[in-house]
Amino acid sequence: MLMLQRVLIFFIATLSFSNISAQVNGTNDTRHLTARGDSSLQTFTLEQCIAYALKNQPAVNQSKIDEDIARANRSIALSGFLPQVTGTANYQHYIQLPTTFLNLNGNITKANTGLPFTSTPAVAATQNIFSPDVLLASRTANLTVQLASTNTRSAKIDLVAQVTKTFYDVLLSVERINVYKEDTARLRKNKDDAYHRYVSGISDKVDFKQATIAINNSLSQLKTASEELKAKYAQLKLLMGSPAEQQITVNFDTAQMIANILADTSAMLRVERRVEYEQLQLTRHIQQSATSYYKYSMIPTISAFYNYNYQYLSYQFQDLYDKAYPNSLIGIQLSVPLFTGFKRLDNIHKSKLQEERIDWDEVNLKLNIYSEYQSALANYKSNLYNFHAQSDNVAMAREVYNIVKLQYSEGIKAYLDVIVAESDLQSSEINYLNALFQLLQSKIDLEKSMGEIVVD
């Protein structure tokens, strides 16, 4: 009869454990963490989190505005190619008329010129024919816009990597909670078994106390993980640009994530695929244009001009605008910088030094990219190995726990062995989850180091 009771208890425990495992550790189900009855929750997949972040994250939107500012600056710089028209008007009253001296048949005669009241509306138009300033603007206008565009792309790439890694961090906390829930369910069942064995006189009170201690520790771990999840959700919302009042949850497919853990570790590193390298090349082209500008600054500036003056003159203020005396002129102006105190030569020297510094920036960038790539590759390979090892450990730890639990039910093993086996199972499941999400995060770092993260 006693043996029959033990067998029945074992089958009930096994059935309960199988149901929990099917609910928590199914590899083909799509999971999400949600609160029932809360219609304000929004569920996001990883792709939806990234799309939302690219649209709402302040840093990315600031980069887009900087890009628009660069386009506006381009239009401002290129406006020098168009005619510049200025309208002016003035009014003046001579208290004392200007004096001039006239030579009349050898006699110098003093005379006053002009009239007391004058007013001159005028229009002046100039058109640049050649100017080093306009030449520099034409060469760098598109380059500055391209540089702003790459800055936006760089911000998006960084955001995609950060959102993805934070998303995985949230999932790690979710899966830890599931492990602790499963652990708590096992321990609660063990506590009930220990209590019944104690009441039945099969075991002493120590087993029941140990089971109580174990479940209390598990509940504490579950509470800690639940609170940590809130902080990680807050970090994800920060990266997404989600308002504080918006409640979000994540939706993910465990099987799909595991299917995406592999990366091509044999691919060659191509530095030119990195956005930082493209930014450096644009900076070099802009600096080379600046050097050319200083070289050409000794070339004359040539512009055409046209002036039209509609002049009013009168002895009396009330008659000032009765009659106009217009005049106009057209011409070409040439300006040559003959000597600027060696400013041009110093600017050329400075600009060449800046080009040389950019060359060293390129050397430093390549070294950093190579170091970043090797570090990411090493982390990925080690995490991949660790993931497979931890996967095997989970299977073995689960098998050991089931055997030890059965042996304890048969009176072969002490309850301490059950606690050790259960602790090993929990640790192996947590280590497996850590290994999985560390592997996924290291894959993102590897893809970023190789320039494989592509954004629009």
C-alpha positions as CSV (number, residue, x, y, z in Angstrom):
1,M,0.0,0.0,0.0
2,L,2.8,2.4,0.9
3,M,4.6,1.5,-2.4
4,L,1.4,2.3,-4.3
5,Q,1.1,5.7,-2.6
6,R,4.7,6.5,-3.6
7,V,4.2,5.5,-7.2
8,L,1.0,7.6,-7.3
9,I,2.8,10.6,-5.9
10,F,5.6,10.2,-8.4
11,F,3.3,10.1,-11.4
12,I,1.4,13.2,-10.1
13,A,4.7,15.1,-9.7
14,T,5.9,14.0,-13.2
15,L,2.6,15.0,-14.8
16,S,2.6,18.4,-13.1
17,F,6.2,19.0,-14.1
18,S,5.5,18.0,-17.7
19,N,2.6,20.5,-17.9
20,I,4.7,23.3,-16.5
21,S,7.5,22.5,-19.0
22,A,5.1,22.5,-21.9
23,Q,3.8,25.8,-20.9
24,V,7.1,27.5,-20.2
25,N,9.8,25.8,-22.3
26,G,8.1,25.1,-25.6
27,T,10.6,25.8,-28.3
28,N,8.2,26.4,-31.2
29,D,5.7,28.7,-29.5
30,T,5.6,32.4,-29.9
31,R,5.7,34.1,-26.4
32,H,4.8,37.5,-25.1
33,L,4.7,38.9,-21.6
34,T,1.4,40.7,-21.0
35,A,-1.1,41.6,-18.4
36,R,-4.6,40.2,-19.0
37,G,-7.3,42.7,-19.4
38,D,-5.0,45.7,-20.0
39,S,-6.0,47.2,-23.3
40,S,-3.3,49.9,-23.1
41,L,-0.5,47.5,-23.6
42,Q,1.2,47.4,-27.0
43,T,3.0,44.3,-28.2
44,F,6.2,44.7,-30.3
45,T,8.4,42.3,-32.1
46,L,12.1,43.1,-32.6
47,E,11.4,44.4,-36.1
48,Q,8.6,46.6,-34.8
49,C,10.8,47.9,-31.9
50,I,13.5,48.9,-34.4
51,A,11.0,50.5,-36.8
52,Y,9.4,52.5,-33.9
53,A,12.8,53.6,-32.7
54,L,14.0,54.8,-36.1
55,K,10.8,56.9,-36.3
56,N,10.6,58.3,-32.8
57,Q,14.1,58.2,-31.2
58,P,15.2,61.9,-30.5
59,A,18.8,61.4,-31.5
60,V,17.9,60.0,-35.0
61,N,15.4,62.8,-35.5
62,Q,18.0,65.4,-34.5
63,S,20.4,63.8,-37.1
64,K,17.7,64.2,-39.7
65,I,17.2,67.8,-38.8
66,D,21.0,68.3,-39.1
67,E,20.7,66.8,-42.6
68,D,18.0,69.3,-43.5
69,I,20.2,72.1,-42.1
70,A,23.1,70.9,-44.3
71,R,20.8,71.1,-47.3
72,A,19.7,74.6,-46.3
73,N,23.4,75.6,-45.9
74,R,24.1,74.2,-49.4
75,S,21.4,76.4,-50.9
76,I,22.8,79.4,-49.0
77,A,26.3,78.8,-50.2
78,L,25.2,78.3,-53.8
79,S,23.1,81.5,-53.8
80,G,26.4,83.3,-54.6
81,F,26.0,82.2,-58.2
82,L,22.8,84.2,-58.6
83,P,22.6,88.0,-59.0
84,Q,22.6,90.0,-55.8
85,V,20.2,93.0,-56.0
86,T,20.0,95.7,-53.4
87,G,17.6,98.6,-53.1
88,T,18.6,101.7,-51.1
89,A,17.1,105.2,-50.4
90,N,18.4,108.2,-48.6
91,Y,17.4,111.7,-47.8
92,Q,19.8,114.5,-46.7
93,H,19.7,118.2,-46.0
94,Y,22.8,120.3,-46.4
95,I,23.0,122.9,-43.7
96,Q,26.1,124.2,-45.5
97,L,26.6,123.3,-49.1
98,P,29.9,121.8,-50.2
99,T,32.5,124.1,-51.5
100,T,34.5,123.7,-54.8
101,F,37.0,125.9,-56.7
102,L,36.7,126.6,-60.4
103,N,39.4,127.7,-62.7
104,L,37.9,130.3,-65.0
105,N,40.4,131.6,-67.5
106,G,43.2,131.3,-65.0
107,N,41.2,132.8,-62.1
108,I,40.4,130.5,-59.2
109,T,36.8,131.1,-58.1
110,K,35.1,129.6,-55.0
111,A,31.6,128.2,-55.5
112,N,29.1,126.0,-53.7
113,T,27.9,122.7,-55.3
114,G,24.7,120.9,-55.0
115,L,21.4,121.8,-53.6
116,P,20.3,121.9,-49.9
117,F,17.7,119.1,-50.2
118,T,18.5,115.8,-51.9
119,S,17.0,112.3,-51.9
120,T,18.3,109.3,-53.9
121,P,16.4,106.0,-54.3
122,A,18.8,103.5,-56.0
123,V,19.0,99.9,-57.2
124,A,22.4,98.1,-57.4
125,A,22.8,94.7,-58.9
126,T,26.0,92.5,-58.9
127,Q,26.8,89.2,-60.6
128,N,29.7,87.1,-59.6
129,I,31.7,86.0,-62.7
130,F,34.5,84.3,-60.8
131,S,35.1,84.1,-57.1
132,P,37.2,81.6,-55.0
133,D,34.5,81.7,-52.3
134,V,31.8,80.6,-54.7
135,L,34.1,78.0,-56.2
136,L,34.7,76.5,-52.8
137,A,30.9,76.5,-52.1
138,S,30.2,74.7,-55.4
139,R,32.8,72.0,-54.6
140,T,31.8,71.3,-50.9
141,A,28.1,71.9,-51.0
142,N,27.1,68.4,-51.9
143,L,29.9,66.9,-49.8
144,T,28.6,68.5,-46.6
145,V,25.1,67.1,-47.4
146,Q,26.5,63.7,-48.0
147,L,28.4,63.9,-44.7
148,A,25.3,64.9,-42.8
149,S,23.5,61.9,-44.5
150,T,26.2,59.5,-43.3
151,N,25.9,60.9,-39.8
152,T,22.2,60.1,-39.8
153,R,23.0,56.6,-41.1
154,S,25.6,56.1,-38.4
155,A,23.1,57.2,-35.7
156,K,20.5,54.7,-37.1
157,I,23.1,51.8,-37.2
158,D,24.0,52.5,-33.6
159,L,20.4,52.7,-32.6
160,V,19.5,49.4,-34.4
161,A,22.4,47.6,-32.5
162,Q,21.4,49.1,-29.2
163,V,17.7,48.4,-29.5
164,T,18.4,44.8,-30.6
165,K,20.7,44.1,-27.7
166,T,18.3,45.7,-25.2
167,F,15.4,43.7,-26.7
168,Y,17.4,40.5,-26.1
169,D,18.2,41.7,-22.6
170,V,14.5,42.1,-21.9
171,L,13.9,38.6,-23.3
172,L,16.6,37.2,-21.0
173,S,14.8,38.6,-18.0
174,V,11.5,37.2,-19.3
175,E,13.0,33.8,-19.7
176,R,14.6,34.0,-16.3
177,I,11.2,34.7,-14.8
178,N,9.8,31.6,-16.6
179,V,12.7,29.5,-15.2
180,Y,12.0,30.8,-11.7
181,K,8.3,30.1,-12.1
182,E,9.1,26.6,-13.2
183,D,11.5,26.2,-10.3
184,T,8.9,27.5,-7.9
185,A,6.3,25.1,-9.2
186,R,8.8,22.2,-8.7
187,L,9.7,23.3,-5.2
188,R,6.1,23.8,-4.2
189,K,5.4,20.3,-5.3
190,N,8.5,19.1,-3.4
191,K,7.4,21.0,-0.3
192,D,4.0,19.4,-0.4
193,D,5.6,15.9,-0.9
194,A,8.0,16.6,2.0
195,Y,5.1,17.7,4.2
196,H,3.0,14.6,3.5
197,R,6.0,12.4,4.1
198,Y,6.6,14.2,7.3
199,V,3.0,13.8,8.4
200,S,3.0,10.2,7.4
201,G,6.2,9.6,9.4
202,I,8.2,8.5,6.4
203,S,10.7,11.4,6.9
204,D,11.6,13.8,9.6
205,K,10.8,17.5,9.8
206,V,14.2,18.5,8.3
207,D,13.1,17.7,4.7
208,F,10.0,19.9,5.0
209,K,12.1,22.8,6.4
210,Q,14.7,22.5,3.7
211,A,11.9,22.5,1.1
212,T,10.4,25.6,2.6
213,I,13.8,27.3,2.6
214,A,14.3,26.4,-1.0
215,I,11.0,27.7,-2.2
216,N,11.4,31.0,-0.3
217,N,14.7,31.5,-2.0
218,S,13.2,30.8,-5.4
219,L,10.3,33.2,-4.7
220,S,12.9,35.9,-3.8
221,Q,14.7,35.3,-7.1
222,L,11.4,35.5,-9.0
223,K,10.6,38.8,-7.3
224,T,14.1,40.2,-8.1
225,A,13.8,39.2,-11.7
226,S,10.4,40.7,-12.0
227,E,11.6,44.1,-10.7
228,E,14.6,44.0,-13.0
229,L,12.4,43.4,-16.0
230,K,10.6,46.7,-15.3
231,A,14.0,48.6,-15.5
232,K,14.9,46.8,-18.7
233,Y,11.6,47.7,-20.2
234,A,12.3,51.3,-19.3
235,Q,15.6,51.2,-21.0
236,L,14.0,49.7,-24.1
237,K,11.4,52.4,-24.2
238,L,14.1,55.0,-23.8
239,L,15.9,53.7,-26.9
240,M,12.6,53.5,-28.8
241,G,11.6,57.0,-27.9
242,S,8.4,55.6,-26.4
243,P,6.5,57.9,-24.0
244,A,6.7,57.1,-20.3
245,E,3.0,56.6,-20.0
246,Q,2.9,54.0,-22.9
247,Q,2.9,50.4,-21.7
248,I,4.8,48.0,-24.0
249,T,5.5,44.2,-24.1
250,V,7.6,42.1,-26.3
251,N,6.7,39.3,-28.6
252,F,9.2,36.7,-29.8
253,D,9.7,33.3,-31.2
254,T,12.3,31.2,-29.4
255,A,12.8,28.7,-32.2
256,Q,13.4,31.5,-34.7
257,M,15.9,33.2,-32.4
258,I,17.8,29.9,-32.0
259,A,17.7,29.4,-35.8
260,N,19.3,32.8,-36.3
261,I,22.3,32.4,-34.0
262,L,24.8,31.3,-36.7
263,A,27.0,33.9,-38.4
264,D,29.5,33.5,-41.2
265,T,32.8,33.7,-39.3
266,S,34.8,33.0,-42.5
267,A,33.8,36.3,-44.2
268,M,36.6,38.8,-44.8
269,L,36.6,42.2,-43.0
270,R,36.0,45.0,-45.5
271,V,36.8,48.4,-43.8
272,E,35.1,50.4,-46.6
273,R,31.7,48.9,-45.6
274,R,31.8,50.8,-42.3
275,V,30.0,54.1,-42.2
276,E,32.8,55.6,-40.2
277,Y,35.2,55.0,-43.1
278,E,32.8,56.7,-45.5
279,Q,32.5,59.7,-43.2
280,L,36.3,60.0,-43.0
281,Q,36.6,60.0,-46.8
282,L,34.0,62.7,-47.1
283,T,35.9,64.7,-44.5
284,R,39.1,64.3,-46.5
285,H,37.4,65.5,-49.7
286,I,36.1,68.6,-47.9
287,Q,39.5,69.4,-46.5
288,Q,41.2,68.9,-49.9
289,S,38.7,71.4,-51.3
290,A,39.6,73.8,-48.6
291,T,43.3,73.5,-49.5
292,S,42.5,74.2,-53.2
293,Y,40.5,77.2,-52.1
294,Y,43.5,78.7,-50.3
295,K,45.6,78.1,-53.3
296,Y,43.2,79.8,-55.6
297,S,42.5,82.7,-53.3
298,M,45.2,84.8,-55.1
299,I,43.1,84.6,-58.3
300,P,41.2,87.8,-59.0
301,T,37.6,88.1,-58.1
302,I,35.6,89.3,-61.1
303,S,32.0,90.6,-60.9
304,A,29.7,92.7,-63.1
305,F,27.5,95.4,-61.6
306,Y,24.7,97.7,-62.6
307,N,23.6,100.8,-60.6
308,Y,20.5,103.0,-61.2
309,N,20.1,106.1,-59.2
310,Y,16.9,108.2,-59.2
311,Q,18.1,111.5,-57.7
312,Y,15.9,114.3,-56.5
313,L,17.4,117.8,-55.9
314,S,15.7,121.0,-54.7
315,Y,16.3,124.4,-53.0
316,Q,13.0,123.9,-51.0
317,F,11.9,120.8,-49.1
318,Q,8.4,121.1,-50.4
319,D,9.6,121.0,-54.0
320,L,12.1,118.1,-53.5
321,Y,10.1,115.4,-55.2
322,D,8.8,117.5,-58.1
323,K,11.5,116.5,-60.5
324,A,14.0,113.7,-60.7
325,Y,17.5,113.5,-62.2
326,P,18.2,109.8,-62.9
327,N,21.5,108.3,-63.8
328,S,22.7,104.7,-64.3
329,L,25.9,102.9,-65.0
330,I,27.2,99.4,-65.7
331,G,30.7,97.9,-65.3
332,I,33.0,95.1,-64.3
333,Q,34.9,95.0,-61.1
334,L,38.2,93.1,-60.6
335,S,39.7,92.6,-57.2
336,V,43.3,91.2,-56.8
337,P,44.7,90.3,-53.3
338,L,48.3,91.6,-53.8
339,F,49.6,91.0,-50.3
340,T,47.8,89.6,-47.3
341,G,50.6,89.3,-44.8
342,F,51.4,85.7,-45.8
343,K,47.9,84.7,-44.7
344,R,47.3,82.7,-47.8
345,L,50.5,80.7,-47.5
346,D,49.8,80.0,-43.8
347,N,46.3,78.8,-44.6
348,I,47.6,76.5,-47.2
349,H,50.2,75.1,-44.8
350,K,47.5,74.7,-42.1
351,S,45.1,72.9,-44.5
352,K,47.8,70.5,-45.6
353,L,48.6,69.7,-42.0
354,Q,44.9,69.0,-41.5
355,E,44.9,66.6,-44.5
356,E,47.9,64.8,-43.0
357,R,46.1,64.5,-39.7
358,I,43.1,62.9,-41.6
359,D,45.5,60.4,-43.1
360,W,46.5,59.4,-39.6
361,D,42.8,59.4,-38.6
362,E,42.3,56.8,-41.3
363,V,45.2,54.6,-40.0
364,N,43.8,54.9,-36.5
365,L,40.3,54.1,-37.7
366,K,41.4,50.9,-39.5
367,L,43.3,49.8,-36.4
368,N,40.2,50.3,-34.3
369,I,37.9,48.6,-36.7
370,Y,40.2,45.6,-36.9
371,S,40.5,45.4,-33.1
372,E,36.7,45.8,-32.8
373,Y,36.1,43.0,-35.4
374,Q,38.6,40.6,-33.7
375,S,37.1,41.2,-30.3
376,A,33.5,40.7,-31.6
377,L,34.6,37.6,-33.5
378,A,36.3,36.1,-30.5
379,N,33.3,36.8,-28.3
380,Y,30.9,35.3,-30.8
381,K,33.0,32.1,-31.1
382,S,33.4,31.6,-27.4
383,N,29.7,32.4,-26.8
384,L,28.7,29.9,-29.5
385,Y,30.8,27.2,-27.9
386,N,29.4,28.1,-24.4
387,F,25.8,28.0,-25.8
388,H,26.2,24.4,-27.1
389,A,27.9,23.3,-23.8
390,Q,25.1,24.9,-21.7
391,S,22.5,23.3,-23.9
392,D,23.9,19.9,-23.2
393,N,24.2,20.7,-19.5
394,V,20.4,21.5,-19.3
395,A,19.5,18.2,-20.8
396,M,21.8,16.3,-18.4
397,A,20.7,18.4,-15.3
398,R,17.1,17.7,-16.1
399,E,17.7,14.0,-16.4
400,V,19.7,13.9,-13.2
401,Y,16.9,15.8,-11.3
402,N,14.3,13.4,-12.6
403,I,16.3,10.4,-11.5
404,V,17.2,11.8,-8.1
405,K,13.6,12.8,-7.5
406,L,12.5,9.3,-8.3
407,Q,15.1,7.8,-6.1
408,Y,14.1,10.1,-3.2
409,S,10.5,9.1,-3.7
410,E,11.7,5.4,-3.4
411,G,13.6,6.3,-0.3
412,I,17.0,5.6,-1.9
413,K,18.3,9.2,-1.9
414,A,18.2,11.9,0.9
415,Y,16.2,15.1,0.3
416,L,19.5,17.0,0.3
417,D,20.4,15.3,-3.0
418,V,17.0,16.5,-4.4
419,I,17.9,20.1,-3.4
420,V,21.3,19.8,-5.0
421,A,19.9,18.3,-8.2
422,E,17.2,21.0,-8.4
423,S,19.7,23.7,-7.8
424,D,21.9,22.3,-10.6
425,L,18.9,22.2,-12.9
426,Q,18.0,25.8,-12.2
427,S,21.6,27.0,-12.6
428,S,22.0,25.1,-15.8
429,E,18.8,26.6,-17.2
430,I,19.9,30.2,-16.2
431,N,23.3,29.6,-17.7
432,Y,21.7,28.3,-20.9
433,L,19.6,31.5,-21.2
434,N,22.6,33.7,-20.5
435,A,24.6,31.8,-23.1
436,L,21.8,32.1,-25.7
437,F,21.3,35.9,-25.3
438,Q,25.0,36.6,-25.0
439,L,25.4,34.8,-28.2
440,L,22.7,36.8,-29.9
441,Q,24.2,40.1,-28.6
442,S,27.7,39.1,-29.7
443,K,26.3,38.3,-33.2
444,I,25.0,41.9,-33.4
445,D,28.4,43.2,-32.3
446,L,30.0,41.1,-35.0
447,E,27.6,42.3,-37.7
448,K,28.1,45.9,-36.7
449,S,31.9,45.5,-36.7
450,M,31.7,44.1,-40.3
451,G,29.4,46.9,-41.5
452,E,26.6,44.4,-42.2
453,I,23.9,46.4,-40.4
454,V,22.1,48.2,-43.2
455,V,19.5,50.9,-42.7
456,D,17.6,53.1,-45.1
